[in-house]
Amino acid sequence: MTDRPFSAEEIDTSRPHPARMYDYYLGGKDNYEVDREAAEQVIKLVADAPASARANRAFMHRAVRTVVSGGIRQIIDIGTGIPTSPNTHEVAREIDPEVKVAYVDNDPIVSVHAGAKLTNTGNTGFVLADLRDPQAILDHEVIRGLIDFDQPVALMLISVVHFVTHEEDPVGIIATLSEAFPAGSALIVTHATADLRRQEHGDARNVYKSATVPLTTRTQQEVEGLFRDFDLVEPGVVQLPLWRPDGPQPTEYELERVHIYGGAGYKK
């Protein structure tokens, strides 16, 4: 299931988009010159941006395995980004082939790729929508047709909340979404921070503000505040490599290169 597919002619290539910049950080090819130029400006200021993107992707895989292993069989992934295998449903279905996944993104280029890479199997859907309008996401026919709101749902917000300003009320947005889910549902969040290398991140924020959409970095405490209605699981909100690593403990050098916090929690 998906929204009406977009043609390439309908995609705005005059301005960079965070999803396509993220694809560039990961070494992908689904981006345009304008995205590459903006991403390179960020890399000049924060050389570790690609390392953070890779750590973000690895965290997502671990978090999906955690909630699906815990029994959740439905996922809403908002801020999907350009599909990069293994995608959320592929990771989840390593544990249970019947997991349902609804993907949501506000970039039409993701919609273009959805049919080929995200919704080409059963029990998946795609919605072209924006996190800033949570009720529209909840009411969308694709979401309603795929997700059973009487059963626990995992809400994934991977590197998307930092594109929501303080004035746009990210805590309220998450509350609106979580109110629709029963107890035992999960919230998974990753979020850029300026706790490390503040000056560099200040300059990088200017790149996003002038080129695409504002980037709002938040402190560890502020990211913890996004989990207001959820009980955080160990180890809480931490730098991504420290969250339940599936290999050796990260080195100090690895931690220095990752400027993103992540965490997961279950609805009370």
N, C-alpha and C positions, 0 to 999 in steps of 0.2 A: 504494500500500500504506500502511496506517495502522493504528494501534491502534484498539480499539473507540472510536467517537466518543462524546463526552460531551455530555450535555444541559446547558442553561444552569443548571438547578436543581442540578447537581452541582458547580458552580464556587463556591469559597469567596470570597464578596465581603465577608467580615467583616474581613479583613486585607489590606493592600496587598501587591502582588507586584512584584518588580523588573521583570519583563517588561512589565507594564502601566504601571508608572511610566515606563519607557523609551519606551513608545508615546506617553505624554503629553508627554514632552520633545520628541518628534519632531512633535508636533502632531496625533497620531492620535486616533481616537475610540473605540478598543477598550479602554476603561479604565472604572473605576468611581469613585464619589465618594471612597471610601477611598483609592484610588490617587492621585487628584488632590490630595487633602489632604496626603498624605505627600510627593508630588513638589513641591508648593508650599513645604513646609517646607524641603526641600533647596535649592530655588531661592532662597529667602530667605537662606540661608547661603552658597550657591555660585551666584551669579547666572548664571554661565557654563555651568551644567549642560546647558541645551538646545544651546548651541554645541558642547560636547563630544560630545553625542549625534549631532549632524549630522556632525561630523568623523569620528566612529566609523563611521557609515554609509558615508561616502565612502571611507574607508580600506578597508572591507570590499570594496567594488566594485573598487578598484584591486588589492587582494591576490588576489581571485578571478581577475581577468583575468591577473595575473602567473603564477599556478600553472597555469592552464589553457593559457595561451600556451606554458608550458614543457613541456606534454605530459601533465599529469595529467588523467584523465578520470573520476575518482571523488572525491566529497566527502562527508565526514560533518560536518555543521554542528550542534554541540552548544551549546545555549543560544540556540536560534533566535529566540525572542521573537515578538511579534505580527507577522504577515506584513505587510511594507511593500514594495510594488513599487518598483523591481525587486528581486526576491528572489535568493537565491544561484543557483538554477538558471537564472533568467532572464539573469543576468549571464554565467554560464558558457556558456550556449548561444548567446550572441552570437558566440562563438568556435567552438564545436562543439555542434551540436544534440543529440549523443548522450551528453553528459555525464550521469552518474548522481549524484543527490544524495539523501542520507538526512538528514532533519532530526530533531533530538532536543531536547526541552524537558520541563521538569517541571511546567509550568503547563497545567492542563486547557483553559484558554481557547484556547491555541495549538492544541490538538487539535481544538477546535470549528472553528477557521478552516482547519485543514490541508486538508480535502477540497476546499474552494472555492479556496484560494489557493496551496497548496503541492504537493498531490499530484493535481492535476486533469490532469496530463500524464503520459506514460509516463516510466519511469526515475527516479521520485521516490518517497520513502516518508517516513513520520513515525512516530517512536517516543516515547511518553510515558515518560521516564526521567530520572534525575538523574546529573549528572556525577560525584557522589560514589560512585557504584556503576559504575565503568567496565566491569567484567566483564559485568554485566547488559546493558550497551549492546552490547558485542561479541557476546554470545551471543543477542541478540534475533533472532527469526525474520525480522523486516523487514530488519534489517541484513544478516543472513546471506543472505537472498534477493536482495539488491540489490548488495552490495559483494563484489568479488573480492579476497580478501586476498593473492593472489599478484601483484597489480598495484598500483602506487603509488596511495596515497590521500592526499588533502588533509584534514587534521583542522583544523577551524575552531573556535576558542574565543574568540568575540567578546564581550567584556564579560561574562564568566561566571566566570572564575577568581577574580576579586576577591570572589566570594561563597563561596569555599572558604577556610576558616580555615587558619592554619599547622598546627594540630593535625590537620586533616583531610588534610594532606600533598598539596598540589597537584602537587609534583614527582613523587611516587609515582603519583598518578592518571594523569598524562600519560605516565609510563613504562609503565604497564599498557596504556594504549591504543596507544602507539607500538610496543610489542613485537609487536603483531599485524600491523604493516605492514612491507612490504619496504623496502629501501634505495631512496632516490629519492622516498619519500613526503614530504609537506610538513606543517608545523605553522604555523598562523596564529593569533596571539594579540593581543588588545588588553586593557589592564588599567589601571584607575584608579590614580593616584598621588597622594601627598601631598608630593611633592618641591617642588611649588609651593603657596603659600598653606596652610601646614600647619594653622594654627588653624581656618580655615574648613572644611577637610576633616575635622578632628577632630570638629567639631560635626555635620557631615553624616553621619559614620559613626554618631553617636549616634542620628540619626533612623532610619537603616536598622536599627540594632540593636533599637530599641524598637518600630518599626513593622512590620518584615518580617523579613529575615534579615541577619546581620552582614555588613558591608562591610569587607574587609581591603585597605587600600591598600598598595602595595609600591613600593620604590624601583626605579630603572632597573636597578641591578645585580641585584635580586631577580627582576625580570621576565626579564632575560637568563638567569638560572639556570633558568627554565622550559624553556629550549631545550637542556638538557643533552645530549640525544642527537641534536641537529640543528646543522647549520652555518648560521649566520645569513647571509642575503643582504644586500647593501648596501641601505640605509645602517645596518643593524642595528636595535636597539631604540631608537626615537626618538619624540618627540611626533608624533602622527598626521599633522598637515599636512606634516611633513618627510619622510614615507615616500613616496618616488617620486611626487611631485605631478605631476598631468597638466595643470597650468596654470602660472601664474607662481609663483615661490617665495613661500611665506607671509610675511606681514608680521609684525612684532613684535607688533602688536595682535592678530592672529589667533592667534599662539602663546600669548599670555597668557590666552586664553579657553579653551584646550584642556588639560585635566588628565588626559590618557590617553596611555599609551605603546602602541606597536604594533610588531610585527615579524613576520618570516616566515623560515623556515629549512627546509632539506632534510635528511632522515635520512641519517646517515653510512653 
